[in-house]
Amino acid sequence: MVILGGGNGTSRLLKAMVPLLKNGEIESLHALVLNADDGGSTGRLREQYNVSAMGDLTKCLMALSGFHGDIRGEQLLKALEHRYDRGDFAGHTLRNIFLTSLEKTSDLDAGIAMMARILQVPKEAGVVPVTITPLTQQVVIEFAGQENLLGEGQHLISHQVNLQADPKWQAGDVRVKFVEGEVPLNPRAIEALIEADHVIVAPGHTYGTILPTLALPALGEAVARSEAKLWVVMTLLTTPRQTSGWSGEDFVRVYESYLGREVNMVLTNGGETAQVELVAGQEWVKFVDRDHNYELREEGLVDKELPKAQKEDAVPRAIVVHDDKKISEILGELLKRQKAKGTKLEG
């Protein structure tokens, strides 16, 4: 099982998948995480120490840790998650500082391996940066035969750039690229994709996390060549000025345009919502058609416990998140159904 993404959506999906790994319903679990975040603690560490994008990598490692459920282990996880609110470390989490130290004294892959060992991540699981080289994200509009740069830098794009400034632009017209061009994939990422039975696109911020992960041509080519089934766990809400008005079908079509192949199954929130105040342009993602080339599974996926903002937060938190226990149940059921049909790859 290989998950594509980063950020909160990917870490929660990993948390949902860990019980399936422990009980043998899946043989391995790896997250392929983009090395491009440049906001908050991560951005400052990149700028000051010339290191990789730490935040999403460490968040995913924490989700896979074997310390969950252990009293002393939970204390360690809480300490690593602590975000300083003043002094020289203000805005930084200990987990990000720790991996920065490991990269500076070895290299990124070795640092991740050491942190995984300390966190007791199962040997069948792991976090793999999509590229060893840190990247700088761009968004460009390709319209009427011209290409124009709309913004540069993942944090800026996520929070400040209007990707729907012209009403003539359609879903997918704004494309994600990188200043560094076509950087080769991490060999470990290629290996994970080759061995995968299932590749899952995680939920998350569309232009801040998901599309940047899918945008490297080499990754799209590897997924297109893979015989793995391609699944999507759909994000919950549209993003103002970026994906407002998108249907669920729009999201899937855009994902497919980067990956060069059709999706086999989509798990999406169906009907159940939380009592939260949405801002203009923020809507629950809904599918409007009944006929699809992929299996559409609609379930209540919203976690009833809403995220709580903390004064130390370096970037805004999501207002709602997925229920990892419900996702675990549903994906476990789908895998059992496949096994009953006699093939790992039945969609």
Residue, then its C-alpha position, 0 to 999 in steps of 0.5 A: m500500500v503506497i500513499l501519495g500526499g503530505g500534511n494532515g490528510t496523509s498522516r491521518l490516512l496513515k493512522a487509519m491504515v496502521p491497524l490493517l498493517k498490524n493485523g496482516e490485511i496489508e503487507s506493507l505501508h509507505a507514504l511518498v511525501l513531497n519535499a517542497d513545503d516552505g511555510g511555518s517551521t519547515g520554511r524557516l529551517r529550509e532557509q536557515y539551514n539549507v535542509s529538506a522540507m521537514g514538516d510533512l515528513t515528520k508528521c507522517l513518521m509520527a503517525l506510523s510510530g509504534f508508541h501510540g497506546d503506550i503511556r511512556g511512548e505517548q509522552l515522547l510523541k507529545a514532547l516531539e510534537h511540542r511547538y515552542d511559543r517564544g525564544d529562539f525556537a518560537g514556532h518550531t516543533l521538536r520533531n522538525i528540529f530533530l530531523t533537521s539535526l539528523e539530516k545535517t549530520s548524515d543525509l535525508d534518507a538516513g535521517i528518516a531511517m534513524m528517526a523511524r527506528i527511534l519512533q519504532v515505526p514497523k519495519e514494513a512501513g515507512v516515509v519516503p521523500v519523493t525527491i531527495t532534492p528540495l523543490t520550489q513549487q509554482v502554479v501557472i495558467e495555461f490558457a489561450g495558448q499562453e502560460n503565465l506564472l501565478g505564484e511561487g512557493q508552496h505556502l504562498i500558493s496555499h494561502q494567498v494566490n487566487l487561482q480562479a481570478d478569471p471565470k473562464w478558467q476551468a478546473g485543472d487549467v492552473r497547473v503545478k510545476f517546479v522551479e527545479g524542472e523535472v527532478p528525478l525521483n528518489p530511487r526508494a520512491i520508484e521501488a515502492l511504486i513498483e512493488a505496490d498493489h494499491v496506490i492511494v491519493a490522500p486527502g489534503h489541500t489540493y494545490g498546497t499538498i496533493l497536486p504538487t505531489l502528483a505533479l512531477p512527470a517522473l512520478g506520473e509516469a511511474v504510477a501510469r506504468s504500475e499495475a496497482k489499483l489507484w484509489v482516492v480518499m477525497t478531501l472534504l472541502t473545497t478551497p476558496r479562490q482555488t477549487s471553489g465550485w469543483s465537483g468530486e468528478d472535477f477533482v478526480r479528472v484533475y488527479e487523472s490528468y497528472l497521473g496519466r491513468e484512470v482511478n479505480m475507486v473513490l472514497t468520499n464523504g457522503g451527506e454527513t457534515a459537521q457543525v462548522e462555519l464555512v467561509a465564502g467559496q468553501e463547500w463540502v465536496k460532492f459528486v453530481d453524476r451517478d455514472h462513473n468509470y470508477e467505484l464511488r463509495e460514499e460514507g460519513l467520513v467527518d470526525k466528530e471531534l473538530p481540530k482545536a487551534q493553538k496559539e503556537d500554531a505556525v500555519p492555520r489548522a484544518i477546520v474539519v478532518h477525516d475520521d481515521k477509524k471509519i476509514s480504517e473500517i471501510l478500507g479493511e472491508l474493501l480489502k477483505r472483499q477483494k481477497a474473497k474474490g481471489t485477487k489483491l487487485e480487484g477494484 
